[in-house]
Amino acid sequence: MHLGQRLKALRYALIATGAIFLGAGGLLLVWPSGWRWEPHHPFYEQMILGVYATLGVFLLRASRDPLRHASLIWFTVWSSVVHGGIMLAQSFSGPEHHGHLIGDVPGLFLVAGVLGFLMPKGDGV
């Protein structure tokens, strides 16, 4: 995939990811077993949704010029890997958390994989 195609695909991926992060609260309502931790902690949910909504806005902005916002995109990649890894381990702490293994855990790894794959690499960028 040449640079122009990669950047176009990255722009679309950033728009999709930003929109999903902005709408993450809806996922808690539609599929709670895959996205909401039990016992339910509304203060935690408000905090994490606020962080992800903010990141979503900045990813949407980054979609206009991804190369200029490479550090934000790489932060999204690596923080998603770390967040997903922690949640993966925590998902095994009890059967009530196993839904996360097919919900937000693979979702975070998918975000990391897609954005990491599409980010141009090397000295020519």
C-alpha positions as CSV (number, residue, x, y, z in Angstrom):
1,M,0.0,0.0,0.0
2,H,1.6,3.3,-1.0
3,L,1.7,6.3,1.2
4,G,-1.4,8.1,-0.3
5,Q,-3.6,5.0,0.1
6,R,-2.3,4.4,3.6
7,L,-3.0,7.9,4.7
8,K,-6.5,7.8,3.2
9,A,-7.3,4.6,5.0
10,L,-5.8,6.0,8.2
11,R,-8.0,9.1,7.9
12,Y,-11.1,6.8,7.6
13,A,-9.9,4.7,10.5
14,L,-9.4,7.8,12.7
15,I,-12.8,9.1,11.8
16,A,-14.4,5.7,12.7
17,T,-12.4,5.4,15.9
18,G,-13.1,8.9,17.0
19,A,-16.8,8.5,16.4
20,I,-16.9,5.2,18.3
21,F,-15.0,6.7,21.2
22,L,-17.4,9.6,21.2
23,G,-20.3,7.2,21.3
24,A,-18.9,4.7,23.7
25,G,-21.6,5.4,26.2
26,G,-24.1,3.9,23.8
27,L,-22.1,0.6,23.9
28,L,-22.7,0.4,27.7
29,L,-26.4,0.6,27.1
30,V,-26.6,-1.7,24.1
31,W,-24.3,-4.4,25.2
32,P,-23.6,-4.1,29.0
33,S,-22.0,-7.5,29.4
34,G,-19.3,-6.7,26.9
35,W,-18.7,-3.1,27.8
36,R,-19.8,-2.4,31.5
37,W,-17.9,-3.7,34.5
38,E,-19.8,-5.1,37.4
39,P,-20.5,-4.1,40.0
40,H,-21.7,-0.9,38.2
41,H,-19.7,2.2,39.2
42,P,-21.3,5.3,37.7
43,F,-18.5,7.6,38.7
44,Y,-15.9,5.4,37.0
45,E,-18.1,5.2,33.9
46,Q,-18.4,9.0,33.7
47,M,-14.7,9.4,34.1
48,I,-13.7,6.8,31.4
49,L,-16.4,8.0,29.0
50,G,-15.1,11.6,29.5
51,V,-11.5,10.5,28.7
52,Y,-12.6,8.5,25.6
53,A,-14.9,11.2,24.3
54,T,-12.1,13.7,24.6
55,L,-9.7,11.3,22.8
56,G,-12.4,10.8,20.2
57,V,-12.6,14.5,19.5
58,F,-8.9,14.8,19.0
59,L,-8.8,11.7,16.8
60,L,-11.4,13.3,14.6
61,R,-9.2,16.4,14.4
62,A,-6.1,14.3,13.7
63,S,-7.9,12.7,10.7
64,R,-7.4,15.9,8.8
65,D,-3.6,15.6,8.9
66,P,-2.5,12.3,10.5
67,L,1.2,12.9,10.0
68,R,1.0,16.1,12.0
69,H,-0.6,14.2,14.9
70,A,1.5,11.0,14.9
71,S,2.2,11.2,18.6
72,L,-1.5,11.3,19.4
73,I,-2.1,8.3,17.1
74,W,0.7,6.3,18.6
75,F,-0.6,7.2,22.1
76,T,-3.9,5.8,21.0
77,V,-2.3,2.6,19.7
78,W,-0.1,1.9,22.8
79,S,-2.7,3.0,25.4
80,S,-5.2,0.7,23.7
81,V,-2.7,-2.2,24.0
82,V,-2.1,-1.4,27.7
83,H,-5.8,-0.9,28.5
84,G,-6.8,-4.0,26.6
85,G,-4.0,-6.1,28.2
86,I,-5.1,-5.0,31.7
87,M,-8.7,-5.7,30.9
88,L,-7.8,-9.1,29.4
89,A,-6.2,-10.1,32.7
90,Q,-9.1,-8.7,34.7
91,S,-11.7,-10.5,32.6
92,F,-10.6,-13.8,34.1
93,S,-11.2,-12.6,37.6
94,G,-14.8,-13.9,37.6
95,P,-17.4,-15.3,35.3
96,E,-19.4,-12.0,35.3
97,H,-16.5,-10.4,33.5
98,H,-16.0,-13.0,30.7
99,G,-18.2,-10.9,28.3
100,H,-15.4,-8.5,28.0
101,L,-13.4,-11.1,26.2
102,I,-15.7,-10.6,23.2
103,G,-16.5,-7.0,23.8
104,D,-14.2,-4.2,24.8
105,V,-11.0,-6.2,25.1
106,P,-10.9,-7.2,21.4
107,G,-12.2,-3.8,20.5
108,L,-9.2,-2.1,22.1
109,F,-6.8,-4.5,20.4
110,L,-8.5,-3.9,17.1
111,V,-8.1,-0.1,17.4
112,A,-4.4,-0.6,18.2
113,G,-3.9,-3.0,15.4
114,V,-5.6,-1.0,12.7
115,L,-4.1,2.4,13.6
116,G,-0.7,0.8,14.2
117,F,-0.8,-1.0,10.8
118,L,-1.9,2.1,8.9
119,M,0.5,4.6,10.5
120,P,3.4,5.2,8.0
121,K,6.7,4.1,9.3
122,G,10.3,4.9,8.4
123,D,12.5,7.9,7.8
124,G,10.7,8.9,4.6
125,V,7.7,10.2,6.5
